[in-house]
Amino acid sequence: MTVRIGLVSAGDSRDPVTWSGTPKGLAGGLAEAGVEVVHLRAAPAPRLDALALRAVAARRLRRPLEGGLVASLRRNRNVAVASHEMAALRSLALRRKLSRAGRLDGLVQIGTEYWLSVGPRTVTFEDRTVPQAVASPYSFAHRLPPQVIEAWRERQRRAYEQAVACCMTSSWGVESIVRDYGIARDKVHAVGVGRNHSPQPVERDWSSPRFLFVGAEWERKNGPRVLRVFARLHERMPAARLDVVGGHPTIDQEGVLEHGVLRLRVPEERQRVERLFQRATCFVMPSYQEPSALAFVEAAAAGLPSVGTTQGGSRDLIGDAGRIVDPDDDEALFEAMLELSDPDTARALGALGRERATLFTWRKVAERTLRALAPPGLQLERLAPFL
């Protein structure tokens, strides 16, 4: 009998835009592993969900803030998203969908902004905890009222305690669950991330350094610092180049080529991204906080070394195929970029990246998650660890 697993998400788990495509990727990995995936959205119908969000945002609004009523409601929407009222509505909608889903051998609960009071064996799946999100000034959670944060923390605690296992995309998240919630370590697992885009490795020109930065959130991804440090590197190595992709401002700087936002779902833009990965000799993204960016394993698949950040789970993804630096340390970033400007070093670490990328596919992430869930009747081959 086919194993049936419910994939629960507050967003549309079939949409490649939801959570950077993670639910869709995980669903594909589960299907490859021989599972029948039942998509369950923890939300009412989209129109009702949107109306409820606006109603909760308006009810929590005490008075218009700077920018007027419309801007205040927009800002307050983040409070509504994390509110107890929306959690209750979405949890109710989920219970009704579960009652109609038929036999399920287990559930994978993506996110903990709602709760599951009934249902089969469940594992949670996330990239960071509420305390970790709140600690980042670039997260919307950082600006939530204390009472909303505390209520969300309690929902998360409840989810972790009720689940048979808690899956995190990195050991960084694992440590927070154990430290901040007191969950037993043997119940918490790092399962990694997969790739939504796998640039094909090519024989590239390593003789001159060509860095690639890809980041929709320019400030959080530390784009200004990358530009500043690259300017210093370019003075020493005039042949060096930096390609910048994402939500960046207009850039007028020697050696820097700006490409704006490139969407992988648009074939022509996807091809441009592919070519940029193939021309680059190093991927660089020292974000202020990076729970587990898929870009690092996609760069590794292309045969590139990476420079990532100490703040988050990048260490697990990059491994020995690059360097991680303190995102506030210009000197550390300069030294890492200078080291990876050496053709032999970049080539050697790029080869390590290609080998390491085999550990990060959605099929393997799904199998690690299924091992934690342990649904009856599903046989899985032993997986090599990635930590």
C-alpha positions as CSV (number, residue, x, y, z in Angstrom):
1,M,0.0,0.0,0.0
2,T,1.3,3.4,-1.0
3,V,2.4,5.6,1.9
4,R,0.4,8.8,2.1
5,I,1.9,11.9,3.7
6,G,0.2,15.2,4.2
7,L,2.3,18.2,3.5
8,V,1.0,21.1,5.5
9,S,1.8,24.7,4.8
10,A,0.2,28.1,5.5
11,G,1.0,29.0,1.9
12,D,0.4,27.1,-1.3
13,S,2.8,24.2,-1.3
14,R,2.5,23.9,-5.1
15,D,3.6,27.4,-5.8
16,P,7.3,27.8,-6.6
17,V,7.2,31.3,-5.0
18,T,6.1,30.1,-1.5
19,W,9.0,30.2,0.9
20,S,11.5,30.3,-2.0
21,G,10.0,27.1,-3.4
22,T,10.9,25.0,-0.4
23,P,7.4,23.4,0.1
24,K,7.2,22.6,-3.7
25,G,10.7,21.2,-3.7
26,L,10.0,19.0,-0.6
27,A,6.8,17.8,-2.2
28,G,8.7,16.7,-5.3
29,G,11.3,15.0,-3.1
30,L,8.7,13.1,-1.2
31,A,7.1,11.9,-4.5
32,E,10.5,10.8,-5.7
33,A,10.9,8.8,-2.5
34,G,7.7,6.8,-3.3
35,V,5.3,8.8,-1.2
36,E,1.8,10.0,-2.3
37,V,1.8,13.6,-1.2
38,V,-1.4,15.2,0.0
39,H,-1.2,19.0,-0.1
40,L,-3.0,20.6,2.8
41,R,-3.0,24.4,3.1
42,A,-3.4,25.6,6.7
43,A,-5.7,28.5,5.7
44,P,-9.3,29.1,4.6
45,A,-10.1,30.0,1.0
46,P,-7.8,32.7,-0.3
47,R,-10.4,35.4,-0.4
48,L,-11.6,34.7,3.2
49,D,-8.0,34.5,4.3
50,A,-7.2,37.9,2.9
51,L,-10.4,39.4,4.4
52,A,-9.5,38.0,7.8
53,L,-6.0,39.4,7.6
54,R,-7.3,42.9,6.9
55,A,-9.9,42.6,9.6
56,V,-7.3,41.5,12.2
57,A,-4.9,44.2,11.1
58,A,-7.7,46.9,11.4
59,R,-8.8,45.6,14.8
60,R,-5.3,45.8,16.2
61,L,-4.8,49.3,14.9
62,R,-5.0,51.8,17.7
63,R,-4.4,54.9,15.6
64,P,-2.8,55.7,12.2
65,L,0.9,56.0,12.4
66,E,3.3,57.8,10.1
67,G,2.2,57.6,6.5
68,G,-1.5,57.5,7.2
69,L,-4.1,54.8,7.5
70,V,-3.3,52.7,4.5
71,A,0.4,52.6,5.3
72,S,-0.4,51.8,9.0
73,L,-2.7,48.9,8.0
74,R,0.0,47.6,5.7
75,R,2.5,47.6,8.5
76,N,0.1,46.1,10.9
77,R,-0.5,43.2,8.4
78,N,2.7,41.6,9.8
79,V,1.2,41.7,13.2
80,A,-1.9,40.0,11.9
81,V,0.0,37.3,10.1
82,A,1.6,36.2,13.4
83,S,-1.5,36.9,15.6
84,H,-3.4,34.3,17.7
85,E,-6.6,35.1,15.8
86,M,-5.1,34.1,12.4
87,A,-3.5,31.1,13.9
88,A,-6.9,29.9,15.3
89,L,-8.6,30.5,11.9
90,R,-6.0,28.7,10.0
91,S,-5.9,25.8,12.4
92,L,-9.6,25.4,12.2
93,A,-9.4,25.4,8.4
94,L,-6.7,22.7,8.6
95,R,-8.7,20.5,10.9
96,R,-11.6,20.5,8.4
97,K,-9.2,19.6,5.5
98,L,-7.7,16.8,7.6
99,S,-11.1,15.3,8.2
100,R,-11.6,15.1,4.4
101,A,-8.1,13.9,3.5
102,G,-8.7,10.2,4.0
103,R,-6.0,7.9,5.4
104,L,-2.7,9.6,6.1
105,D,0.4,7.8,7.4
106,G,2.0,11.0,8.7
107,L,2.2,14.8,8.4
108,V,5.0,17.2,7.6
109,Q,4.2,20.5,9.2
110,I,6.0,23.4,7.5
111,G,6.0,26.4,9.8
112,T,4.5,26.8,13.3
113,E,2.4,29.9,12.8
114,Y,-0.6,27.5,13.3
115,W,-1.1,24.4,15.3
116,L,-2.3,20.8,14.9
117,S,-4.4,19.5,17.7
118,V,-5.4,16.3,16.0
119,G,-3.9,14.1,13.3
120,P,-1.4,11.3,12.6
121,R,2.3,11.3,13.4
122,T,3.8,14.7,12.6
123,V,7.2,16.2,12.1
124,T,7.8,19.9,11.9
125,F,10.0,21.4,9.2
126,E,11.5,24.9,9.5
127,D,14.6,27.0,8.9
128,R,14.7,29.0,12.1
129,T,12.9,29.4,15.4
130,V,10.9,32.4,16.6
131,P,13.8,33.5,18.9
132,Q,16.2,33.4,16.0
133,A,13.8,35.4,13.8
134,V,13.2,38.0,16.5
135,A,17.0,38.4,16.9
136,S,17.3,39.6,13.3
137,P,16.5,43.3,12.7
138,Y,15.8,42.4,9.1
139,S,13.0,39.9,10.0
140,F,9.4,41.2,10.3
141,A,9.3,39.2,13.6
142,H,11.8,41.6,15.1
143,R,9.2,44.4,15.0
144,L,6.3,42.5,16.4
145,P,4.7,43.5,19.8
146,P,6.1,41.5,22.7
147,Q,2.7,39.8,23.4
148,V,2.4,38.6,19.8
149,I,6.0,37.2,19.9
150,E,5.3,35.4,23.2
151,A,2.1,33.9,21.8
152,W,3.9,32.7,18.7
153,R,6.7,31.2,20.8
154,E,4.1,29.2,22.8
155,R,2.5,27.9,19.6
156,Q,6.0,26.9,18.4
157,R,6.8,25.2,21.7
158,R,3.5,23.3,21.5
159,A,4.2,22.2,18.0
160,Y,7.7,20.9,18.9
161,E,6.5,19.1,22.0
162,Q,3.6,17.4,20.2
163,A,5.6,16.4,17.1
164,V,7.4,13.0,17.0
165,A,10.4,14.8,15.6
166,C,11.5,18.4,14.7
167,C,13.3,18.9,11.4
168,M,15.5,21.9,10.8
169,T,17.3,22.9,7.6
170,S,20.6,23.4,9.6
171,S,22.3,22.6,12.9
172,W,21.9,26.3,13.7
173,G,18.2,25.8,13.9
174,V,18.6,22.5,15.8
175,E,20.7,24.2,18.5
176,S,17.9,26.8,19.1
177,I,15.2,24.2,19.5
178,V,17.3,22.4,22.1
179,R,18.5,25.5,23.8
180,D,15.4,27.8,23.7
181,Y,12.7,25.2,24.1
182,G,14.3,22.3,26.0
183,I,13.5,19.7,23.4
184,A,15.6,16.5,23.6
185,R,18.4,16.6,21.1
186,D,17.7,13.1,19.8
187,K,14.2,14.4,18.7
188,V,15.7,17.2,16.6
189,H,17.3,16.6,13.1
190,A,19.1,18.7,10.6
191,V,17.8,17.7,7.2
192,G,19.4,20.3,4.8
193,V,17.8,22.0,1.8
194,G,17.5,21.0,-1.9
195,R,18.1,22.9,-5.1
196,N,15.4,24.6,-7.2
197,H,18.0,25.5,-9.7
198,S,21.0,23.4,-10.6
199,P,23.3,25.3,-12.9
200,Q,25.4,22.9,-15.0
201,P,29.1,22.9,-14.2
202,V,31.3,23.9,-17.1
203,E,35.0,24.3,-17.9
204,R,35.4,27.9,-16.8
205,D,38.2,30.5,-17.0
206,W,39.7,30.6,-13.5
207,S,42.5,33.0,-14.4
208,S,40.7,36.2,-13.3
209,P,38.3,36.3,-10.3
210,R,34.7,36.9,-11.1
211,F,32.4,37.1,-8.1
212,L,28.6,36.6,-8.2
213,F,26.2,38.1,-5.6
214,V,22.5,37.1,-5.8
215,G,20.1,38.6,-3.3
216,A,16.6,39.9,-3.4
217,E,17.0,41.7,0.0
218,W,19.9,44.0,-0.7
219,E,20.5,45.2,2.9
220,R,20.0,41.9,4.7
221,K,22.2,40.1,2.2
222,N,24.9,42.7,3.0
223,G,25.1,44.0,-0.6
224,P,26.6,47.4,0.4
225,R,29.5,45.8,2.3
226,V,30.2,43.4,-0.6
227,L,30.5,46.5,-2.9
228,R,32.8,48.3,-0.5
229,V,35.1,45.3,0.0
230,F,35.1,44.5,-3.7
231,A,36.2,48.1,-4.5
232,R,39.3,47.5,-2.3
233,L,39.9,44.1,-4.0
234,H,39.6,45.7,-7.4
235,E,42.3,48.2,-6.6
236,R,44.7,45.3,-6.1
237,M,43.3,43.2,-8.9
238,P,41.9,45.4,-11.7
239,A,40.8,42.4,-13.8
240,A,38.4,41.2,-11.0
241,R,34.7,41.5,-11.7
242,L,31.5,41.4,-9.6
243,D,28.1,40.5,-11.0
244,V,25.2,41.7,-8.9
245,V,21.7,40.2,-9.2
246,G,18.6,41.1,-7.1
247,G,16.9,44.1,-5.6
248,H,20.0,46.3,-5.7
249,P,20.1,50.1,-6.2
250,T,21.8,51.6,-9.3
251,I,25.5,50.8,-9.1
252,D,28.2,52.9,-10.7
253,Q,31.4,51.2,-9.7
254,E,34.5,49.9,-11.5
255,G,34.4,46.2,-12.2
256,V,30.8,45.8,-11.1
257,L,28.1,44.6,-13.5
258,E,24.4,45.1,-12.4
259,H,21.7,42.7,-13.6
260,G,18.6,43.6,-11.4
261,V,16.1,41.0,-10.4
262,L,16.1,37.8,-12.5
263,R,13.2,35.4,-12.0
264,L,13.9,31.7,-12.3
265,R,10.3,31.1,-13.4
266,V,10.9,33.2,-16.6
267,P,12.9,31.0,-19.0
268,E,14.9,33.9,-20.5
269,E,15.9,35.2,-17.1
270,R,16.6,31.7,-15.8
271,Q,19.1,31.3,-18.7
272,R,20.8,34.5,-17.8
273,V,21.2,33.3,-14.2
274,E,22.6,30.0,-15.5
275,R,25.2,31.9,-17.6
276,L,26.2,34.0,-14.6
277,F,26.8,30.9,-12.5
278,Q,28.9,29.4,-15.3
279,R,31.1,32.5,-15.8
280,A,31.7,33.1,-12.1
281,T,34.6,31.8,-10.1
282,C,33.1,32.4,-6.6
283,F,29.7,33.0,-5.1
284,V,29.6,35.6,-2.3
285,M,26.7,36.4,0.0
286,P,27.7,37.3,3.7
287,S,24.2,38.0,4.9
288,Y,23.4,39.5,8.3
289,Q,21.4,36.4,9.0
290,E,21.0,33.5,6.6
291,P,19.0,30.5,7.9
292,S,19.8,28.2,5.0
293,A,20.0,29.9,1.6
294,L,19.4,27.5,-1.3
295,A,21.8,29.7,-3.4
296,F,24.8,28.1,-1.6
297,V,24.0,24.6,-2.7
298,E,23.1,25.8,-6.2
299,A,26.4,27.5,-6.4
300,A,28.1,24.3,-5.3
301,A,26.2,22.4,-8.0
302,A,27.7,24.8,-10.6
303,G,31.2,24.0,-9.3
304,L,31.7,27.3,-7.4
305,P,33.2,27.9,-4.0
306,S,31.2,30.3,-1.7
307,V,31.8,33.0,0.8
308,G,28.9,32.9,3.4
309,T,28.1,34.2,6.8
310,T,28.6,33.0,10.4
311,Q,25.1,34.1,11.2
312,G,22.8,31.2,10.4
313,G,23.1,27.8,8.8
314,S,25.5,28.7,5.9
315,R,28.3,26.7,7.5
316,D,26.4,23.4,7.1
317,L,25.7,24.1,3.4
318,I,29.1,25.4,2.3
319,G,31.1,23.0,4.4
320,D,34.7,22.8,3.2
321,A,33.8,24.2,-0.2
322,G,34.3,27.9,0.8
323,R,34.6,30.3,3.6
324,I,32.3,31.9,6.2
325,V,32.9,35.3,7.7
326,D,31.4,37.6,10.3
327,P,29.0,39.8,8.3
328,D,30.2,42.9,10.2
329,D,33.9,42.3,9.5
330,D,35.2,44.0,6.3
331,E,38.7,42.6,6.8
332,A,37.5,39.0,7.1
333,L,35.4,39.4,4.0
334,F,38.3,41.0,2.1
335,E,40.7,38.2,3.1
336,A,38.2,35.5,2.1
337,M,37.5,37.1,-1.3
338,L,41.3,37.6,-1.8
339,E,42.0,34.0,-1.0
340,L,39.3,32.8,-3.4
341,S,40.7,35.1,-6.1
342,D,43.6,32.6,-6.4
343,P,42.7,30.4,-9.5
344,D,44.1,27.2,-8.0
345,T,42.3,27.7,-4.7
346,A,39.0,28.6,-6.3
347,R,39.2,25.6,-8.7
348,A,40.0,23.2,-5.9
349,L,37.2,24.4,-3.6
350,G,34.8,24.5,-6.6
351,A,35.5,20.8,-7.1
352,L,34.7,20.1,-3.5
353,G,31.5,22.1,-3.9
354,R,30.4,19.9,-6.8
355,E,31.0,16.8,-4.7
356,R,29.2,18.3,-1.7
357,A,26.2,19.4,-3.8
358,T,25.2,15.7,-4.2
359,L,24.1,15.8,-0.5
360,F,21.6,18.5,-1.2
361,T,18.7,17.4,-3.4
362,W,15.1,17.6,-2.5
363,R,14.9,13.8,-2.7
364,K,17.6,13.5,0.0
365,V,16.0,16.2,2.2
366,A,12.7,14.3,1.9
367,E,14.3,11.0,2.8
368,R,15.9,12.6,5.9
369,T,12.5,14.0,6.9
370,L,10.8,10.7,6.3
371,R,13.4,9.0,8.5
372,A,12.5,11.4,11.3
373,L,8.8,10.7,10.8
374,A,9.3,6.9,10.4
375,P,6.0,6.2,8.6
376,P,5.2,2.5,8.7
377,G,5.7,0.5,5.5
378,L,8.3,2.8,3.9
379,Q,11.8,1.4,3.3
380,L,14.7,3.9,2.8
381,E,18.3,3.4,1.9
382,R,20.8,4.7,4.4
383,L,21.9,8.3,3.7
384,A,25.4,9.8,4.1
385,P,25.4,12.6,6.7
386,F,26.0,16.1,5.5
387,L,27.2,17.8,8.7
